[in-house]
Amino acid sequence: MKKLFLYLLLPALLLPAGCKKEFVNPNAADGGEVIKSAEGLTALVVGLKKEFSVGATSALYNAVSANGLSTKELYVINTGNGELAALEAGKGTVGGSNAFLNNIWSSCHIVKNNAQLLIDNYQNVREAGTTEMIRVYGHVFKALAIGTLAQYWENVPTEIVRADDFLAGQRPAYKSRADALQEAVDLLNAAAPIVDATTPSVFFNTKVGTDIDIKNTLYALLARYNLMLGQYDAALTAAGKVDLSKKSVFKFDAVSPNPVYRTSLVNNNTYNGLPDFGLAGALLPDAGDGRIAFYLGANTAPVKVLGFFKSDADAIPLYLPGEITLIQAECLARKDMLTEAVAALDAVRTKAADAFGVTAKGAAYSGAADKDAILLDIYRQRCMELYMSGQKLEDSRRFGRPGPNDPGAERSRNFYPYPTVERDNNPNTPADPAI
């Protein structure tokens, strides 16, 4: 087993109920049992899903929260919640000690490093449909971790430093966010032929579950990250391979509850939603838009967020069908294929059926036929369709919406400062962005 230095934290991997509890320590001595068997490696897959999605320290909860407050999707109910209030205020009030940012950072690095264990050790299993899926999950979750970090920080350390090298003074180098996103794309591209050619074994599905449709998730993430890189042809190709009737979700229950609901929404003392998704002016939703009732209920202040955050047992999607269609619309518009872009846009605007029930049930686009107007409505639709998905900060920058120092600012930060614990332990850490 390769000795890998797990940056910041060592994860505790809990196997599903009824199984023996295992603690996975990537710094363990050579010969660790976890990476030698199908049982151990599939348990590690389960652990990756839980690390990314379960609890108040998960990347999922903290990304939804920080992104929502930075982009006016959410508001802080009790300003005594200082770190949340700082994210809402933005600019210089957000510091490197902010717990929400530290949690995104550490959770993603735990996932990234343990996903590498799957990539390095999948060949220890010799079972068709299990061996390949262990490798694919390693690629997908490493890409998800890196891609998530790249949405919030200008530079990302994707390098994994082995324990001996760390003790000798080596620290992870940083990549620009564009290079980090390209690494995520490369990981997904490498796994695509494998997932295309492989049916998961019964053993794998039994141990890991079928809540994530890994093939469609891979292509959805490939479309997402290629779009962020401005690689529109590649994004269109990947989006075209996503089956919009399939679901991929993080599942929750009474033991591992939906973290957004349980940590913030159930107590009416942390944060909640804003009327009209926090949109104003030309971005306001149509009064009868079906997504208002889905996400915002009565849409009157104080809003009680619904959608995927109504109870402990609500599953949270890894991506939505509407995201994929809007990726197609945006790529086509940016390629000046405006007629085709409007057709994809209308597929979202008029949608009456959806795997998750996210349906606008509205009218077709009737605005100006120029590129800027069409792109504006694509952004508007993303704000509603993908509400509280953690993507709006990236979207706001990409569409050139007013930033923190602009009149009518729509976001309180452009990128986040690096965690203080990272700066204190890694001299390669770049300077923090001003905003």
Buried (B, 14 or more C-beta within 10 A) or exposed (E): BBBBBBBBBEBEBBBEEEEEEBEBBBEBEEEBEBBBEBBBBBBBBBBBBBBBBBBBBBBBBBBBBBBBBBBBBBBBBEEEBEBBBBBBBBBEBBBBEBBBBBBBBBBBBBBBBBBBBBBBBBEBBEEEBBBBBBBBBBBBBBBBBBBBBBBBBBBBBBBBBBBEBBEEEBBBEBBEBBBBBBBBBEBBBBBBEBBEEBEBBEBBBEBBBEEBBBBBBBBBBBBBBBBBBEBBEBBBBBBEBBBBEEBBBBBBEEEBBBBBBBBBBBEEEBBBBBBBBBBEEEBEBBEEBBBBEBBBBEBEEEBBBBBBBBBBEBBBBBBBBBBBBBBBBBBBBBBEBBEBBBBBBBBBBBBEEBBBEBBBBBEEBEEEEEBEBBBBBBBBBBBBBBBBBBBBBBBBBBBEBEBBEEEEBBBBBBBBBBBBBBBEEBEBBEEBBEB
